[in-house]
Amino acid sequence: KFYFIVVNKRLEPMERILAWMVSHVKQVQMDV
């Protein structure tokens, strides 16, 4: 839910960071 709140604020830098974190986590989950 926290991620959605930040995205709703439309903070571009934060969105990029969160997007990178989410994609990174997904890659890690796929590797596992």
N, CA, C, O and CB atoms as a CASP TS submission, in Angstrom:
PFRMAT TS
TARGET T0000
AUTHOR 0000-0000-0000
METHOD Language model
MODEL 1
PARENT N/A
ATOM      1  N   LYS     1       0.841  -1.204   0.000  1.00  0.00           N
ATOM      2  CA  LYS     1       0.000   0.000   0.000  1.00  0.00           C
ATOM      3  C   LYS     1       0.875   1.252   0.000  1.00  0.00           C
ATOM      4  O   LYS     1       0.531   2.258  -0.621  1.00  0.00           O
ATOM      5  CB  LYS     1      -0.951   0.007   1.228  1.00  0.00           C
ATOM      6  N   PHE     2       2.000   1.185   0.695  1.00  0.00           N
ATOM      7  CA  PHE     2       2.903   2.338   0.785  1.00  0.00           C
ATOM      8  C   PHE     2       3.350   2.783  -0.600  1.00  0.00           C
ATOM      9  O   PHE     2       3.426   3.978  -0.887  1.00  0.00           O
ATOM     10  CB  PHE     2       4.128   1.999   1.650  1.00  0.00           C
ATOM     11  N   TYR     3       3.647   1.803  -1.459  1.00  0.00           N
ATOM     12  CA  TYR     3       4.116   2.128  -2.799  1.00  0.00           C
ATOM     13  C   TYR     3       3.056   2.903  -3.569  1.00  0.00           C
ATOM     14  O   TYR     3       3.369   3.874  -4.257  1.00  0.00           O
ATOM     15  CB  TYR     3       4.497   0.856  -3.556  1.00  0.00           C
ATOM     16  N   PHE     4       1.792   2.473  -3.452  1.00  0.00           N
ATOM     17  CA  PHE     4       0.702   3.133  -4.163  1.00  0.00           C
ATOM     18  C   PHE     4       0.539   4.563  -3.676  1.00  0.00           C
ATOM     19  O   PHE     4       0.252   5.459  -4.470  1.00  0.00           O
ATOM     20  CB  PHE     4      -0.609   2.357  -3.984  1.00  0.00           C
ATOM     21  N   ILE     5       0.717   4.788  -2.380  1.00  0.00           N
ATOM     22  CA  ILE     5       0.575   6.136  -1.822  1.00  0.00           C
ATOM     23  C   ILE     5       1.634   7.057  -2.421  1.00  0.00           C
ATOM     24  O   ILE     5       1.330   8.183  -2.815  1.00  0.00           O
ATOM     25  CB  ILE     5       0.692   6.108  -0.274  1.00  0.00           C
ATOM     26  N   VAL     6       2.863   6.583  -2.489  1.00  0.00           N
ATOM     27  CA  VAL     6       3.953   7.398  -3.034  1.00  0.00           C
ATOM     28  C   VAL     6       3.695   7.708  -4.502  1.00  0.00           C
ATOM     29  O   VAL     6       3.889   8.838  -4.951  1.00  0.00           O
ATOM     30  CB  VAL     6       5.310   6.679  -2.870  1.00  0.00           C
ATOM     31  N   VAL     7       3.255   6.693  -5.248  1.00  0.00           N
ATOM     32  CA  VAL     7       2.982   6.886  -6.678  1.00  0.00           C
ATOM     33  C   VAL     7       1.856   7.894  -6.868  1.00  0.00           C
ATOM     34  O   VAL     7       1.896   8.710  -7.788  1.00  0.00           O
ATOM     35  CB  VAL     7       2.617   5.542  -7.353  1.00  0.00           C
ATOM     36  N   ASN     8       0.860   7.837  -6.005  1.00  0.00           N
ATOM     37  CA  ASN     8      -0.270   8.757  -6.111  1.00  0.00           C
ATOM     38  C   ASN     8       0.179  10.198  -5.919  1.00  0.00           C
ATOM     39  O   ASN     8      -0.456  11.121  -6.430  1.00  0.00           O
ATOM     40  CB  ASN     8      -1.346   8.401  -5.085  1.00  0.00           C
ATOM     41  N   LYS     9       1.267  10.395  -5.187  1.00  0.00           N
ATOM     42  CA  LYS     9       1.786  11.750  -4.960  1.00  0.00           C
ATOM     43  C   LYS     9       2.477  12.275  -6.215  1.00  0.00           C
ATOM     44  O   LYS     9       2.791  13.462  -6.308  1.00  0.00           O
ATOM     45  CB  LYS     9       2.767  11.766  -3.765  1.00  0.00           C
ATOM     46  N   ARG    10       2.715  11.377  -7.187  1.00  0.00           N
ATOM     47  CA  ARG    10       3.330  11.756  -8.468  1.00  0.00           C
ATOM     48  C   ARG    10       4.719  12.350  -8.268  1.00  0.00           C
ATOM     49  O   ARG    10       5.058  13.374  -8.861  1.00  0.00           O
ATOM     50  CB  ARG    10       2.439  12.759  -9.210  1.00  0.00           C
ATOM     51  N   LEU    11       5.514  11.702  -7.432  1.00  0.00           N
ATOM     52  CA  LEU    11       6.899  12.156  -7.242  1.00  0.00           C
ATOM     53  C   LEU    11       7.766  11.391  -8.235  1.00  0.00           C
ATOM     54  O   LEU    11       8.094  10.226  -8.015  1.00  0.00           O
ATOM     55  CB  LEU    11       7.395  11.930  -5.750  1.00  0.00           C
ATOM     56  N   GLU    12       8.134  12.054  -9.328  1.00  0.00           N
ATOM     57  CA  GLU    12       8.873  11.380 -10.395  1.00  0.00           C
ATOM     58  C   GLU    12      10.136  10.670  -9.906  1.00  0.00           C
ATOM     59  O   GLU    12      10.312   9.488 -10.203  1.00  0.00           O
ATOM     60  CB  GLU    12       9.243  12.377 -11.455  1.00  0.00           C
ATOM     61  N   PRO    13      11.022  11.346  -9.168  1.00  0.00           N
ATOM     62  CA  PRO    13      12.238  10.667  -8.695  1.00  0.00           C
ATOM     63  C   PRO    13      11.908   9.442  -7.864  1.00  0.00           C
ATOM     64  O   PRO    13      12.528   8.391  -8.028  1.00  0.00           O
ATOM     65  CB  PRO    13      13.098  11.624  -7.876  1.00  0.00           C
ATOM     66  N   MET    14      10.934   9.572  -6.972  1.00  0.00           N
ATOM     67  CA  MET    14      10.557   8.447  -6.121  1.00  0.00           C
ATOM     68  C   MET    14       9.961   7.331  -6.961  1.00  0.00           C
ATOM     69  O   MET    14      10.207   6.152  -6.705  1.00  0.00           O
ATOM     70  CB  MET    14       9.560   8.891  -5.037  1.00  0.00           C
ATOM     71  N   GLU    15       9.176   7.704  -7.966  1.00  0.00           N
ATOM     72  CA  GLU    15       8.552   6.684  -8.824  1.00  0.00           C
ATOM     73  C   GLU    15       9.635   5.878  -9.527  1.00  0.00           C
ATOM     74  O   GLU    15       9.530   4.658  -9.655  1.00  0.00           O
ATOM     75  CB  GLU    15       7.597   7.339  -9.867  1.00  0.00           C
ATOM     76  N   ARG    16      10.675   6.570  -9.981  1.00  0.00           N
ATOM     77  CA  ARG    16      11.764   5.868 -10.675  1.00  0.00           C
ATOM     78  C   ARG    16      12.468   4.917  -9.723  1.00  0.00           C
ATOM     79  O   ARG    16      12.777   3.780 -10.076  1.00  0.00           O
ATOM     80  CB  ARG    16      12.777   6.872 -11.270  1.00  0.00           C
ATOM     81  N   ILE    17      12.720   5.402  -8.496  1.00  0.00           N
ATOM     82  CA  ILE    17      13.406   4.571  -7.499  1.00  0.00           C
ATOM     83  C   ILE    17      12.542   3.367  -7.131  1.00  0.00           C
ATOM     84  O   ILE    17      13.030   2.238  -7.069  1.00  0.00           O
ATOM     85  CB  ILE    17      13.741   5.400  -6.233  1.00  0.00           C
ATOM     86  N   LEU    18      11.259   3.617  -6.889  1.00  0.00           N
ATOM     87  CA  LEU    18      10.352   2.526  -6.516  1.00  0.00           C
ATOM     88  C   LEU    18      10.229   1.538  -7.662  1.00  0.00           C
ATOM     89  O   LEU    18      10.210   0.326  -7.444  1.00  0.00           O
ATOM     90  CB  LEU    18       8.959   3.074  -6.129  1.00  0.00           C
ATOM     91  N   ALA    19      10.145   2.052  -8.882  1.00  0.00           N
ATOM     92  CA  ALA    19      10.021   1.182 -10.050  1.00  0.00           C
ATOM     93  C   ALA    19      11.258   0.292 -10.155  1.00  0.00           C
ATOM     94  O   ALA    19      11.154  -0.895 -10.466  1.00  0.00           O
ATOM     95  CB  ALA    19       9.834   2.019 -11.347  1.00  0.00           C
ATOM     96  N   TRP    20      12.433   0.878  -9.893  1.00  0.00           N
ATOM     97  CA  TRP    20      13.671   0.102  -9.957  1.00  0.00           C
ATOM     98  C   TRP    20      13.682  -0.955  -8.862  1.00  0.00           C
ATOM     99  O   TRP    20      14.055  -2.103  -9.103  1.00  0.00           O
ATOM    100  CB  TRP    20      14.902   1.022  -9.828  1.00  0.00           C
ATOM    101  N   MET    21      13.272  -0.563  -7.651  1.00  0.00           N
ATOM    102  CA  MET    21      13.241  -1.506  -6.530  1.00  0.00           C
ATOM    103  C   MET    21      12.288  -2.652  -6.821  1.00  0.00           C
ATOM    104  O   MET    21      12.626  -3.813  -6.593  1.00  0.00           O
ATOM    105  CB  MET    21      12.831  -0.793  -5.232  1.00  0.00           C
ATOM    106  N   VAL    22      11.097  -2.337  -7.322  1.00  0.00           N
ATOM    107  CA  VAL    22      10.100  -3.369  -7.615  1.00  0.00           C
ATOM    108  C   VAL    22      10.627  -4.322  -8.681  1.00  0.00           C
ATOM    109  O   VAL    22      10.512  -5.539  -8.540  1.00  0.00           O
ATOM    110  CB  VAL    22       8.771  -2.731  -8.076  1.00  0.00           C
ATOM    111  N   SER    23      11.208  -3.768  -9.752  1.00  0.00           N
ATOM    112  CA  SER    23      11.727  -4.608 -10.830  1.00  0.00           C
ATOM    113  C   SER    23      12.874  -5.469 -10.303  1.00  0.00           C
ATOM    114  O   SER    23      12.995  -6.637 -10.673  1.00  0.00           O
ATOM    115  CB  SER    23      12.202  -3.739 -12.027  1.00  0.00           C
ATOM    116  N   HIS    24      13.713  -4.896  -9.440  1.00  0.00           N
ATOM    117  CA  HIS    24      14.842  -5.639  -8.876  1.00  0.00           C
ATOM    118  C   HIS    24      14.337  -6.790  -8.013  1.00  0.00           C
ATOM    119  O   HIS    24      14.837  -7.911  -8.106  1.00  0.00           O
ATOM    120  CB  HIS    24      15.751  -4.704  -8.046  1.00  0.00           C
ATOM    121  N   VAL    25      13.351  -6.508  -7.179  1.00  0.00           N
ATOM    122  CA  VAL    25      12.784  -7.538  -6.299  1.00  0.00           C
ATOM    123  C   VAL    25      12.171  -8.654  -7.132  1.00  0.00           C
ATOM    124  O   VAL    25      12.319  -9.832  -6.806  1.00  0.00           O
ATOM    125  CB  VAL    25      11.722  -6.931  -5.349  1.00  0.00           C
ATOM    126  N   LYS    26      11.477  -8.283  -8.215  1.00  0.00           N
ATOM    127  CA  LYS    26      10.851  -9.296  -9.072  1.00  0.00           C
ATOM    128  C   LYS    26      11.925 -10.180  -9.690  1.00  0.00           C
ATOM    129  O   LYS    26      11.752 -11.395  -9.789  1.00  0.00           O
ATOM    130  CB  LYS    26       9.992  -8.631 -10.181  1.00  0.00           C
ATOM    131  N   GLN    27      13.039  -9.573 -10.107  1.00  0.00           N
ATOM    132  CA  GLN    27      14.126 -10.347 -10.706  1.00  0.00           C
ATOM    133  C   GLN    27      14.694 -11.317  -9.679  1.00  0.00           C
ATOM    134  O   GLN    27      14.986 -12.468 -10.002  1.00  0.00           O
ATOM    135  CB  GLN    27      15.238  -9.414 -11.245  1.00  0.00           C
ATOM    136  N   VAL    28      14.851 -10.852  -8.443  1.00  0.00           N
ATOM    137  CA  VAL    28      15.391 -11.703  -7.378  1.00  0.00           C
ATOM    138  C   VAL    28      14.448 -12.874  -7.127  1.00  0.00           C
ATOM    139  O   VAL    28      14.891 -14.012  -6.972  1.00  0.00           O
ATOM    140  CB  VAL    28      15.606 -10.888  -6.072  1.00  0.00           C
ATOM    141  N   GLN    29      13.149 -12.594  -7.087  1.00  0.00           N
ATOM    142  CA  GLN    29      12.165 -13.655  -6.855  1.00  0.00           C
ATOM    143  C   GLN    29      12.218 -14.672  -7.995  1.00  0.00           C
ATOM    144  O   GLN    29      12.111 -15.876  -7.759  1.00  0.00           O
ATOM    145  CB  GLN    29      10.736 -13.060  -6.723  1.00  0.00           C
ATOM    146  N   MET    30      12.381 -14.193  -9.229  1.00  0.00           N
ATOM    147  CA  MET    30      12.445 -15.086 -10.375  1.00  0.00           C
ATOM    148  C   MET    30      13.688 -15.966 -10.277  1.00  0.00           C
ATOM    149  O   MET    30      13.633 -17.160 -10.572  1.00  0.00           O
ATOM    150  CB  MET    30      12.448 -14.285 -11.692  1.00  0.00           C
ATOM    151  N   ASP    31      14.819 -15.368  -9.859  1.00  0.00           N
ATOM    152  CA  ASP    31      16.064 -16.127  -9.738  1.00  0.00           C
ATOM    153  C   ASP    31      15.913 -17.222  -8.691  1.00  0.00           C
ATOM    154  O   ASP    31      16.427 -18.328  -8.856  1.00  0.00           O
ATOM    155  CB  ASP    31      17.240 -15.197  -9.373  1.00  0.00           C
ATOM    156  N   VAL    32      15.208 -16.905  -7.623  1.00  0.00           N
ATOM    157  CA  VAL    32      15.034 -17.885  -6.546  1.00  0.00           C
ATOM    158  C   VAL    32      14.041 -18.941  -7.010  1.00  0.00           C
ATOM    159  O   VAL    32      13.737 -19.872  -6.265  1.00  0.00           O
ATOM    160  CB  VAL    32      14.545 -17.200  -5.224  1.00  0.00           C
TER
END
